[in-house]
């Protein structure tokens, strides 16, 4: 056996179970396949042992082959290996256990309410990487259970992509806190959808037309009210707040909705048809801000004692006012970074960058696994 073969044979095996076969999950699989050879040369053998979606699971204890993973990533199902019956969380855990090995990492690329599942996985000693905001913004008792099981089980729990997709926001905050810094304030425009809408309205497009254009471009959910409600931004704000020590609940957050009050309860088609006659108040706010030399941005503000989410007037062309389209920005002011805050800016949405955030979290776990295998 030559040196290269010996190194490959001695590679640390890292088993990955992916839960969620949507756009982010499929992008993650493509990135894993693309990185496999380079990681093997560095002594890490990534094996995807389970891919689990709404309809069933594909499992292989020795790892699913690259061609099968790419088939799944392209929308196929690798049916020769698939168990097609729908799976609940208990059966998902059992399916992962069937194909698991030492150093198991579970990637949650769903948008499901699965806080109890996260706690159960961590209690087993399985590492969890998640892009799913709901477990982290569940009831405080469930959040505490996740963090407790992470500490007691010795597993890592990483969730960078829940807030900034591929932007290194949470890791920066965690490093600051770990080195004794004090977070004074986090401000951010953190929704690509709402960022696009604000830029379009600032350029003179009526709010209703901006919403229709965002929907046409695929920037919104099928029902744009899910974006316009501000609920997603509120979840990100709560994740940040809990990270810096707040003990609040999602319902405690003051969140401004951009959905006109008379269109909250109608069906999606009616909402889209009637928005042109109900969105005038928002158009007026953009005009008034422009007359004062200001811009409007949908932003979050997180302080140790308060959280706010909604439209905010900011100086045009500076800070949050300099953002264009779906770009995100986080402005972090701490005891050390007070006069000159830390600014993190870039794409904060999209399947590829979110998957890259997941992959980065996964790579941070691997050295700890390798040292024990």
N, C-alpha and C positions, 0 to 999 in steps of 0.2 A: 504494500500500500504506500503510494507516494504521499508527500506532505499535504498536498491539497485534498486528497481523498481522506487522509487521517483527520484533517481539520473539519471536513464535512461530517465525517462519522461522529465527531465529538461535539457537534453543534448542539447548543441548548434548544430543546424542543419547546415551543410556546404554542399552546392550544387556544384557539379563538372560536367562540360561539357567537354568531351574529343573530340578533333578534331584530327583525324588520327588514323587508325586502323592497322598500320604497326607493325613491331617488337617492337619498343619502346612503342607504345600505348598499345599493348597487354600485354607487361611486366608490364606496369604501372597498368593496371586493375588487374592483378594477385596480385600485391603488395597491392593495395587498399583493395581487398577482404581479404587478409591475415592479414591486420592490423585493420580491422573494429572493432572486438570485444575488442581489447586492447584499442583502442581509445575511444570506448563507455564507458569503465570503467573509463576513464579519463575525461569524460564529453563532448565528441565530437562525433556527429553522422554524419559520412561521407555518403552522398548520391550522387551517380552518376545518374544524371537526363537526360543526353544525351550522346550518343556515335555516332559520326558522321564520316563517311568515304566517299570514292569517290562515292559509289553507293546510299547512303541515310543515314538516321538517325534512331536510336533507341532512343525513348524518354519516360520518365515516370516521372511525376511531383513529385511523392512520392518516387522516386528512383528505379532504375532497380535492380532486385533481384540478389543476389550473383551467383546463378546458371546460370542466363542469362549472367552475366558479364563474368563468366568463359567460357561459350560457345563461346562468342565473342573472348575472349583471345585465345581460341583454334582454331580459324579460322571460327567459325560459325557466324551466323548473327542474332540470336534471331528473326526469321522472323515473328513471330506473331505480333511483335511491329514495324517492320521496314517499313519505307517509302522508296521504292526502286528507285524512280526517282533521277537522278544526281542533286546535289545541288551546286549552286553558292554561293559566300560569303554572298550575301544579304539573301538568303534563309537559309543558315547556321545560321546566326544571328537570323532570325525569329524562327528557330527551337529551338535554345537555349532559346530565350525569352519565348516561350510557356511553357517551363518546368523550368524556372528560379525562384529563390526565393532570398530573402535578403542574401547578402554575396556570391553571385555567383562567382565561380572561373572557368575560362576557361583554359584548358590545351591544348596547341598547340604542337602536336607531329608529325607535317607534315614537309615537306621540300618545302612548297609552298611560292610564293611571295604574302604574305598577310599583308603587312605593313599597308595598309589602314584599313583592318579589325581589326587589333590590336588597332589602334587609335580609331576606332568606338566603340569597346568593352570597352576600358578604359573611353571614354567619357560618356558611359552609367553608369559608376561606377562599372563595372565588373572587378574583379581582373584577371590578366593574368599571367600564368606560361608557359614559352615556352622553348622548346629544338630546336627551329627553328631559324637558324642563319640569314636567308634571310631578315626578317623585320629589324633586327638590323644593317644590312649592306646594306640596300637600300639607295636611294638618301638621302643626309643629310637633305633635307626638310622633308622627310617622317619620318626619325629618330627623328627629332626635334618635329614633330607633336605627335609622340608616347609619348615622354617624357613630352611634354606640357600637353597632355590629362591625363597622369598619375598624374601630379601635381594638375591640376585643378579639375579632377573628384574624387580625394580622393581615387583612387584605387591603389593597389600595382601592380608593374610589375617586375617579377623576371625571371632571365634567366641564372642561374648558369650553367645549363647543356649544354649551347651553346658552351662553351669553354673547360671545363674540364670534361664533363660527370658528374660523381659523385664526382669529386675532388673539394674541397672548395676553388677555386681560386678567383672567382669574389667577394665572400663574404669577403675574406681576404683583397682584394684590397679596397673594399667599406669601411670596418672598418678602414683601414689605412687612407684613405682620410677623413673619417668623423671625425677622431681624430686629423687631422691637419698634417699628414705625407705627404711627397712629394715623388712621384714615380719617380725614376731616370731611371730605365731600367727594362724591363721584357724580359727574354730570355726563350725559351722553345722549346722542341721537343714535338709536340702536335698532331701528327697524328700516330695512331696505325699502320695503313697500311704502311706509309713511314718509321716508326721505324722498322717494321719487315723487310722491304726491305734493310735498311741500315745494320742491324745486319747480314742478310743473305749474303750480298755482302762482308761485312767485314770478314765473315768466309770463303770466297772464292767462293761462288756460283756466277756464271755469272748473271748480272743484268736481262737478259731476262728470265733465269730459275727462278730467285727469284720472278719476276712478275707472272709467271705462277703458282708457288707454292702458292703465296699469294692469287691468284684468286681461286685456288683449295680449299684452306682452308676457303674461304668466307670472307677474309679480305678486298677485293677490291669491288668496284662497278662492275656491269656486264661489263662495259667498263672501264678497269683500268685507262685509260687516265684521267678520272674524278678525280682520286686520284693523279696521277702523275703530273697533271698540277699545283698542289699546290694551287688551288683555295680555297679549304676548309680551309687550313692553313691561307691563306690570309684573309678569312672572320673572323677567330678567332682573327687574329692580329688586324683587324679593330675594332672588338668589344672591345678588350682590350684598343686600342688607344683612342677610343671615350669615354670610361669610365674614362680615366685619362685626358681628356680634348682636345684631338686632334679634328680637324674639317675637316678631309680629307674624300675622297671618295675611294671606292674600286679600281677604275681605277688608283688611285695615287700610289698604293703600288707596289714597285719593287718586282716582284715575279718570281723566277726561275722555269721553267717547266722542268721536267725530261722526257718529251715526245720528242723523236727525231724529228727534224724539218720536215723530209721527211715522217713522219707517222702521222702528225697532222690531215690530212683531209681524210684519207682512212677509210674504214669500220672496225669494231672491229676485224673480223676474219683476215683480211689482216694485221692489226696492230700486232696481236699476232704472226702470222707466220713470219713476217719480222723483228720482234724486235731483234732476235738473230744476225742479220747482221747489225743492226743500233744502238745497245746499247754499242758498244765498247768504246766510249768516257767516259761513266760513269764508266765502269770497270777500265779503265786506271786511272781515278781520285781516285778510292778506292786504287789501288795499290800504286800510288804515295804518298797518305796520309799515308799509312801503312809504307812505306819506311822512312818517316819522324817521325815515332812514333806517328802519329796522327790517329784519327778516323773521319769519315764523318757522320754528322747527318743532317737531314732536319729540319731546325729550323726557328723560328721567333725571331726577335729582335724588340722590341717596346720601343722607347724613346719619350719624349715629343715633339721632333722635327723631328722624322724619324721612318720609318718602313721598315724592310727588311725581306723577306721570301725566303729561298733557302738552298742549301747544304752549310754546314759550317764545316771547320776543327776545331776539338776540341781535347784536350789531351786525349789519349787513357786511358780508365779505370777510369777516373775522371769526375765528373759533368755529362754533357750530354753524354760524351763518355763512361760512365758506364752503360748506358741504354742497355737493351737486349730486342729484340722482340718488341711487341706492347706497351710497357710501356711508359708512358708520364712523363715529368718533367717540372716544371716551376721554374725558378730562379728569384726571385723578389728582386731588390736592391732599397732601399729607403734611405731617409735622416737618418732614424733611423736604418735601416737594410742595412748599407753600407759595412762596413768591413766584416760582416758576413750576407750575404743575406738570405732571407727566401726561403727555398726550399720545394716545394710540389711535391710529386712523387707518382705514382700509376697508375692503369688502367684508361686510358682516353677515352675508346671506349667500345662499347658493349651495347646491348639493356638493360640488367639488371642494369648495373651501371648508364646508362643514365636515365632510369626510376627512379632509386633511387635518382638521382639528382633532377629530377622533383618533386618527392614526398617530399624531404627535403624542397624545396622551398615552396611547398604547405603548409607544416606544419608550416613554419615561418609566413605564412599569417593568419592562423587560430586564434591566440590569439586576433588580431585586430577585426576579425569578431565576435568572442565570446563576446567581451566587448560591442558590439553594439546590440546584439540580446537579 
